[in-house]
Amino acid sequence: MSTATTNSTRRGRKIRALLAGGLVLGVGAAVTLAAWTDEEWAIGTFGAGSFNVEGSTDGTTFADHTSADGAAELAFDLEAAENLTPDDVVAAPFVLRLDADTSYDAVVELTDVSGAGANAANLTYGIITVPSAAECTAAATGTEIVPAGTGLDAGTGTFDLTAGTEGAAGDEVTLCFRVTAGPDLVQGESGTATWGFTATSAE
């Protein structure tokens, strides 16, 4: 076999090898186009927390008071409150807390104040916080929520409530309402006051 023939044969083999390689590459490309697929899925379940403020006039028995019609009746010194004279001061506690099911802390705001009756204009009030219901007296001192001397058609103030843990009710905040009779108090007449609070959850 001549050298030319040998070279020609080798070229032929090389060409065939390249063609074969090209076919392999072509098959490989086809497999890549038909790639496998796999899927992952995730699901989340979301439950709403609970939020409820409850109040007590004695710091022992708590209940919901959700409207003016169902307002808690504050336990002012009844003798003094029913027989006020000018400059008298009477006090009564109102204890607030978040119930055991509540998930979040709260910011509480005094959002509604109204007075009614002939002597409503002759009564003013103030609110402070005290350590317990028993310590709410006319002479009590504490953190001011609403300044003394505020009329029964005015006033605003805020305070915080902390949610409990492990199924317990939250920390109690004792508000001490102190009402003062003015110099123009009308004999034999009465007046009523209603206070409304709004609690907003705080994360």
C-alpha positions in Angstrom: 0.0 0.0 0.0 1.4 3.3 -1.0 1.9 6.2 1.4 -0.8 8.2 -0.4 -3.2 5.4 0.0 -2.4 5.0 3.6 -2.9 8.7 4.3 -6.2 8.6 2.4 -7.3 5.7 4.5 -6.3 7.5 7.7 -8.2 10.6 6.6 -11.2 8.5 5.9 -11.0 7.0 9.4 -10.5 10.4 10.9 -13.5 11.7 9.1 -15.6 8.7 10.1 -14.5 9.1 13.7 -15.5 12.8 13.7 -18.9 12.0 12.2 -19.4 9.3 14.8 -18.5 11.8 17.5 -20.8 14.3 16.0 -23.6 11.8 16.2 -22.9 11.2 19.8 -23.0 14.8 20.5 -26.3 15.1 18.7 -27.8 12.4 20.9 -26.4 14.1 24.0 -28.1 17.4 23.0 -31.4 15.6 22.5 -31.2 14.1 26.0 -30.5 17.6 27.5 -33.6 19.0 25.9 -35.7 16.3 27.5 -34.5 17.1 31.0 -36.0 15.5 34.1 -38.3 17.6 36.3 -38.9 17.6 40.1 -41.2 19.6 42.2 -41.2 21.0 45.8 -44.4 22.3 47.4 -44.9 24.3 50.7 -48.0 25.1 52.7 -48.5 27.5 55.5 -51.3 27.5 58.0 -52.2 30.8 59.7 -54.3 31.3 62.8 -55.5 34.6 64.2 -54.5 35.6 67.7 -56.9 36.6 70.3 -57.4 40.1 71.8 -59.7 41.1 74.6 -59.5 43.7 77.5 -61.6 43.0 80.6 -62.3 45.3 83.5 -63.1 45.1 87.2 -64.4 47.6 89.8 -62.7 45.8 92.7 -59.7 44.1 91.1 -61.1 40.7 91.8 -64.1 40.0 89.5 -63.4 40.8 85.9 -65.8 41.0 83.0 -66.3 42.6 79.6 -67.9 46.0 79.4 -68.2 46.6 75.6 -70.7 49.5 75.4 -71.9 52.5 77.3 -75.1 50.6 78.1 -73.1 47.9 79.7 -70.6 50.1 81.4 -69.1 49.0 84.7 -70.6 51.1 87.6 -67.6 52.6 89.5 -67.8 52.1 93.2 -67.4 55.7 94.5 -67.9 56.2 98.2 -71.7 56.1 97.9 -72.4 58.2 100.9 -70.2 61.0 99.8 -71.0 60.7 96.1 -74.8 60.9 96.8 -74.4 63.9 99.1 -71.7 66.0 97.5 -71.0 69.6 98.6 -68.7 72.0 96.8 -65.1 71.0 96.8 -65.8 67.4 97.9 -63.6 64.8 96.2 -64.6 61.2 95.7 -62.6 58.3 94.2 -63.2 54.9 92.6 -61.0 52.3 91.0 -61.3 50.6 87.7 -58.9 47.8 87.0 -58.1 46.8 83.4 -56.1 43.8 82.1 -55.8 41.6 79.0 -57.5 38.3 79.3 -55.7 34.9 79.4 -56.3 34.2 75.7 -54.9 37.5 74.4 -51.8 37.2 72.3 -50.6 40.8 72.1 -49.8 43.7 74.3 -52.1 46.8 74.0 -52.1 50.5 74.1 -55.3 51.8 75.8 -56.6 55.3 75.1 -59.4 57.2 76.7 -61.5 58.0 73.7 -64.9 59.0 75.0 -66.0 61.1 78.0 -69.5 62.4 78.5 -71.6 63.8 81.4 -75.3 64.1 81.9 -77.6 65.6 84.4 -78.0 69.0 85.9 -74.7 68.9 87.8 -72.6 67.4 85.0 -71.1 70.9 84.3 -70.3 71.3 88.0 -68.1 68.1 88.2 -64.5 67.6 87.1 -62.3 64.6 87.2 -58.8 63.2 87.0 -57.4 59.8 86.5 -54.2 58.4 87.9 -52.8 54.8 88.2 -52.3 53.3 91.6 -50.9 49.9 92.7 -54.2 48.3 93.7 -57.9 49.1 94.0 -57.6 49.4 97.7 -55.1 52.3 97.3 -57.5 54.4 95.2 -58.6 57.2 97.5 -59.3 60.9 97.2 -55.8 61.6 98.5 -54.0 59.0 96.4 -51.0 59.9 94.3 -49.8 58.0 91.2 -49.0 58.3 87.5 -51.3 60.9 85.8 -53.4 59.7 82.9 -55.8 62.6 82.9 -55.1 65.8 84.9 -57.4 66.7 87.8 -59.9 69.4 87.0 -60.8 68.1 83.6 -64.5 68.6 82.6 -66.9 65.7 81.9 -66.9 66.6 78.2 -63.1 66.4 77.7 -60.0 64.5 78.4 -57.6 62.1 76.8 -54.8 59.9 77.9 -53.1 56.6 77.2 -51.4 53.7 79.0 -50.1 50.3 78.2 -51.3 46.8 79.0 -49.0 43.7 78.9 -50.3 40.3 77.7 -49.8 37.4 80.0 -47.8 34.2 79.3 -48.5 30.5 79.5 -52.2 30.9 79.7 -52.3 33.6 82.4 -54.1 37.0 82.2 -52.0 40.0 81.7 -50.7 42.5 84.2 -53.4 44.6 85.9 -53.5 48.4 85.6 -55.6 50.1 88.3 -57.1 53.4 87.3 -58.2 55.7 90.1 -60.9 58.1 89.1 -61.2 61.2 91.3 -64.3 63.4 90.9 -64.4 66.9 92.4 -67.6 68.9 93.0 -67.4 72.5 91.8 -68.4 75.7 93.6 -71.6 76.0 91.6 -72.9 72.5 92.5 -76.7 72.6 92.4 -78.4 71.4 95.5 -80.6 68.3 95.2 -79.5 67.7 91.6 -77.4 64.9 90.2 -74.9 64.2 87.4 -73.5 61.1 85.7 -70.2 60.5 83.9 -69.3 57.9 81.3 -65.8 57.1 80.2 -65.0 54.9 77.2 -61.6 53.3 76.5 -60.3 51.8 73.3 -57.5 49.2 73.3 -55.3 48.6 70.3 -53.1 45.6 69.9 -49.4 46.3 69.8 -46.8 43.7 68.6 
